[in-house]
Amino acid sequence: MSVTESAPKGVIPAHLLRGQKALVTGANSGIGMATAIGLGRAGADVVVNYVAGREDAEKVVEEITSLGVRAAAYEADVSQEDQVVAMMDWMVREFGTIDILVANAGLQRDATIMEMTLAQWQKVLDVNLTGQFLCAREATKEFVRRGVVPEVSRAAGKIICMSSVHQIIPWSGHVNYASSKGGVLMMMQTLAQELAPKKIRVNAVAPGAIRTPINRSAWETPEAERDLLQLIPYGRVGDPEDVAHAVVALASDLLDYVVGATLYVDGGMTLFPGFATGG
């Protein structure tokens, strides 16, 4: 089943991002895939970044191009500076520029603190935090070079960092992941402060429990889903399209005055549901 088969139809106006060029990292599965397709549905041309799984990335490209916009897949490890620089240079050369960066690529390497290796710690920080920094740095260079093009967008560029509810909720057994997302929060806010005078908007989306391959064990059985729903006041597990819609809104001029904000897409997970009955 394709991502769009389960996505609400007609929710995203096809003209919302028309003429804009977007890069989504880690876009060949899960949230990244839904986001890339959502941006395409809104009229943007999309570069689908991936580090492994070219066949899946090409399927995303096919789905986006079927919407009447341009798309291409590009293989790059966002934790490697030379690969990020080459990817951005290629995008500017092939697509003309970049208007939207969705820094989505991320991974987990779970272990308790006594069992976590330095390699596990470093890999998660390298991809989840350093990868976003590198992509943001290179995109910013193009945003500043090109400046605002009023007929395209009120902003010179939009950076959307994919964070997590675990940027503020501690997560035992996942210290590397939670630390990386806490870092994303402060990185995003600092970049937003620095870049706002240049008409570059930096924001974040922080998903809660979403039905993606990275957390399949948490929702794929009725028992697991029942336990998970105890943490979600809204009473359902999120879909990747829920996150995609948030990203599209933040990338559009509809939210042009939103700068340095985190949009939690979590069904209320950050509302401390354990205190709903008085704590």
C-alpha positions as CSV (number, residue, x, y, z in Angstrom):
1,M,0.0,0.0,0.0
2,S,1.3,3.4,-0.9
3,V,1.5,6.2,1.6
4,T,-1.1,8.2,-0.1
5,E,-3.7,5.4,-0.1
6,S,-4.3,6.0,3.6
7,A,-3.7,9.8,3.5
8,P,-6.8,12.1,3.6
9,K,-7.5,13.3,0.1
10,G,-7.9,17.0,-0.7
11,V,-6.5,18.2,2.6
12,I,-3.4,19.9,1.2
13,P,-4.2,22.6,-1.4
14,A,-2.2,21.8,-4.6
15,H,-1.1,25.4,-5.0
16,L,0.2,26.0,-1.5
17,L,3.9,25.5,-2.3
18,R,3.8,25.8,-6.0
19,G,7.1,26.7,-7.6
20,Q,9.1,25.9,-4.5
21,K,12.0,23.3,-4.2
22,A,12.2,21.1,-1.2
23,L,14.7,18.7,0.2
24,V,13.6,16.0,2.6
25,T,16.3,13.9,4.3
26,G,15.6,10.3,5.2
27,A,12.6,10.4,2.8
28,N,12.4,6.8,1.6
29,S,10.3,5.5,4.5
30,G,8.0,6.5,7.4
31,I,7.6,10.2,8.3
32,G,10.1,11.3,5.7
33,M,8.2,9.5,2.9
34,A,4.9,10.9,3.9
35,T,6.4,14.4,4.2
36,A,8.0,14.3,0.8
37,I,4.7,13.2,-0.8
38,G,2.8,15.8,1.1
39,L,5.1,18.6,-0.1
40,G,4.7,17.3,-3.6
41,R,0.9,17.3,-3.2
42,A,1.2,21.0,-2.2
43,G,3.0,21.7,-5.5
44,A,6.7,21.6,-4.5
45,D,9.4,19.9,-6.5
46,V,11.1,17.5,-4.1
47,V,14.5,15.9,-3.7
48,V,14.1,12.6,-1.8
49,N,17.3,11.9,0.2
50,Y,18.1,8.4,1.4
51,V,21.2,6.6,2.7
52,A,20.1,3.0,1.9
53,G,17.1,1.6,0.1
54,R,17.3,3.2,-3.4
55,E,14.3,1.1,-4.6
56,D,12.1,2.6,-1.9
57,A,13.3,6.1,-2.7
58,E,12.5,5.6,-6.4
59,K,9.0,4.5,-5.5
60,V,8.6,7.8,-3.5
61,V,9.8,9.7,-6.5
62,E,7.3,8.0,-8.8
63,E,4.5,8.8,-6.4
64,I,5.5,12.5,-6.3
65,T,5.9,12.9,-10.0
66,S,2.5,11.3,-10.5
67,L,1.2,14.5,-8.8
68,G,2.5,16.6,-11.6
69,V,5.6,18.0,-10.0
70,R,9.3,17.1,-10.3
71,A,11.2,14.8,-8.0
72,A,14.5,13.0,-7.8
73,A,16.3,10.6,-5.4
74,Y,19.7,11.4,-4.0
75,E,21.9,9.1,-1.9
76,A,23.8,10.8,0.9
77,D,24.7,10.2,4.5
78,V,23.8,13.4,6.3
79,S,26.4,12.7,9.0
80,Q,29.1,13.1,6.4
81,E,30.0,16.7,5.6
82,D,31.4,16.1,2.1
83,Q,28.2,14.2,1.2
84,V,25.9,16.9,2.4
85,V,27.9,19.6,0.6
86,A,27.8,17.5,-2.6
87,M,24.0,16.9,-2.2
88,M,23.2,20.6,-1.8
89,D,25.5,21.6,-4.7
90,W,23.7,19.0,-6.9
91,M,20.3,20.2,-5.9
92,V,21.0,23.8,-6.7
93,R,22.5,22.8,-10.0
94,E,19.7,20.4,-11.0
95,F,16.7,22.1,-9.4
96,G,17.9,25.7,-9.5
97,T,17.7,26.4,-5.8
98,I,16.3,25.2,-2.5
99,D,13.4,26.9,-0.7
100,I,12.5,24.3,2.0
101,L,14.7,22.0,4.0
102,V,13.1,19.2,6.1
103,A,15.9,17.8,8.2
104,N,14.2,14.5,9.0
105,A,16.8,11.7,8.8
106,G,17.2,10.0,12.2
107,L,17.8,6.7,13.8
108,Q,17.9,4.9,17.2
109,R,20.5,2.6,18.7
110,D,18.8,1.7,22.0
111,A,20.6,0.4,25.2
112,T,20.7,1.1,28.9
113,I,23.4,3.5,30.0
114,M,25.6,0.6,31.3
115,E,25.3,-1.3,28.1
116,M,25.4,1.6,25.6
117,T,28.7,1.7,23.6
118,L,30.4,4.9,22.5
119,A,29.7,3.9,18.9
120,Q,25.9,3.7,19.7
121,W,26.0,7.1,21.4
122,Q,28.1,8.7,18.6
123,K,26.1,7.3,15.7
124,V,22.8,8.7,16.9
125,L,24.3,12.1,17.7
126,D,26.1,12.1,14.3
127,V,22.9,11.5,12.3
128,N,20.2,13.0,14.4
129,L,21.9,16.2,15.4
130,T,25.1,16.8,13.4
131,G,23.2,15.8,10.3
132,Q,20.6,18.4,10.8
133,F,23.3,21.0,11.5
134,L,25.2,20.2,8.3
135,C,22.0,20.3,6.1
136,A,20.9,23.5,7.7
137,R,24.3,25.2,7.2
138,E,24.4,24.3,3.5
139,A,20.8,25.3,2.9
140,T,21.3,28.6,4.6
141,K,24.1,29.5,2.2
142,E,21.8,29.1,-0.7
143,F,18.9,31.0,1.1
144,V,21.2,33.9,1.8
145,R,22.7,33.9,-1.7
146,R,19.3,34.0,-3.4
147,G,17.3,36.1,-0.9
148,V,13.6,36.5,-1.0
149,V,11.7,35.9,-4.2
150,P,8.3,37.4,-3.4
151,E,6.4,35.6,-6.1
152,V,7.6,32.3,-4.6
153,S,7.5,32.9,-0.8
154,R,7.6,35.7,1.7
155,A,10.6,34.0,3.3
156,A,14.1,33.5,1.8
157,G,14.0,29.9,3.1
158,K,12.3,27.6,5.5
159,I,14.1,25.0,7.7
160,I,12.0,22.5,9.5
161,C,13.8,20.3,12.0
162,M,12.3,16.9,12.8
163,S,12.5,16.5,16.5
164,S,10.5,14.4,18.9
165,V,8.4,14.6,22.1
166,H,11.6,13.3,23.6
167,Q,13.2,16.7,23.3
168,I,11.4,17.4,26.5
169,I,10.3,13.9,27.8
170,P,13.1,11.8,29.3
171,W,13.3,8.3,27.9
172,S,15.0,5.7,29.9
173,G,17.0,3.3,27.8
174,H,17.3,5.8,25.0
175,V,19.7,8.4,26.4
176,N,21.4,8.9,23.0
177,Y,18.2,9.5,21.2
178,A,16.7,11.8,23.8
179,S,19.9,13.8,24.0
180,S,20.0,14.2,20.3
181,K,16.5,15.5,20.2
182,G,17.1,17.9,23.1
183,G,20.0,19.2,21.1
184,V,17.7,19.6,18.1
185,L,15.5,21.9,20.2
186,M,18.2,24.2,21.2
187,M,19.9,24.1,17.8
188,M,16.6,25.0,16.1
189,Q,15.9,27.9,18.5
190,T,19.4,29.3,18.1
191,L,19.3,29.1,14.4
192,A,15.9,30.7,14.4
193,Q,17.2,33.6,16.4
194,E,20.3,34.0,14.2
195,L,18.5,33.7,10.8
196,A,15.2,35.5,11.3
197,P,16.8,38.8,10.4
198,K,17.8,37.2,7.1
199,K,14.1,36.3,6.5
200,I,14.8,32.6,7.0
201,R,12.3,30.8,9.2
202,V,13.5,27.9,11.3
203,N,11.0,25.8,13.2
204,A,10.6,22.2,14.4
205,V,8.0,19.4,14.3
206,A,8.0,17.1,17.3
207,P,6.1,13.8,16.6
208,G,4.8,11.6,19.4
209,A,3.8,8.0,18.7
210,I,3.6,7.5,15.0
211,R,3.0,4.3,13.0
212,T,6.5,4.0,11.4
213,P,8.9,1.1,11.0
214,I,11.2,2.6,13.7
215,N,8.7,1.9,16.5
216,R,6.7,-1.0,15.0
217,S,6.9,-3.1,18.2
218,A,5.1,-0.3,20.1
219,W,1.9,-0.5,18.1
220,E,1.7,-3.6,15.8
221,T,-0.2,-5.8,18.3
222,P,-3.5,-5.0,20.0
223,E,-1.8,-5.4,23.4
224,A,1.1,-3.1,22.5
225,E,-1.3,-0.5,21.1
226,R,-3.5,-0.6,24.1
227,D,-0.5,0.1,26.4
228,L,0.7,2.9,24.1
229,L,-2.7,4.6,24.1
230,Q,-2.5,5.1,27.8
231,L,0.1,7.7,27.0
232,I,-2.0,9.5,24.3
233,P,-5.0,11.5,25.6
234,Y,-6.5,11.8,22.1
235,G,-7.0,8.1,21.9
236,R,-5.2,7.1,18.6
237,V,-1.7,6.4,17.4
238,G,-0.6,9.0,14.8
239,D,0.0,8.4,11.1
240,P,2.9,9.7,9.1
241,E,0.5,11.9,7.3
242,D,-0.3,13.8,10.5
243,V,3.3,14.9,10.6
244,A,3.4,15.6,6.9
245,H,0.5,18.0,7.2
246,A,2.2,19.9,10.0
247,V,5.4,20.2,7.9
248,V,3.5,21.5,4.9
249,A,1.8,24.1,7.0
250,L,5.1,25.3,8.5
251,A,6.7,25.5,5.1
252,S,3.9,27.6,3.7
253,D,3.3,31.4,3.9
254,L,0.2,30.6,6.0
255,L,2.5,30.4,9.0
256,D,5.0,33.0,7.9
257,Y,5.0,34.7,11.3
258,V,5.9,31.4,13.1
259,V,9.6,31.5,13.9
260,G,11.5,29.3,16.4
261,A,8.5,27.3,17.4
262,T,8.0,23.6,17.9
263,L,4.8,22.1,16.7
264,Y,4.0,19.0,18.7
265,V,2.1,16.4,16.7
266,D,1.5,13.9,19.5
267,G,-2.2,13.5,20.4
268,G,-1.5,15.2,23.7
269,M,1.4,13.0,24.8
270,T,3.2,16.0,26.2
271,L,0.3,16.9,28.4
272,F,1.5,14.5,31.2
273,P,-1.6,12.1,30.9
274,G,-0.6,10.4,34.1
275,F,-1.8,13.5,36.0
276,A,-5.2,13.5,34.4
277,T,-6.7,11.9,37.4
278,G,-5.0,14.2,39.9
279,G,-1.5,12.8,39.9
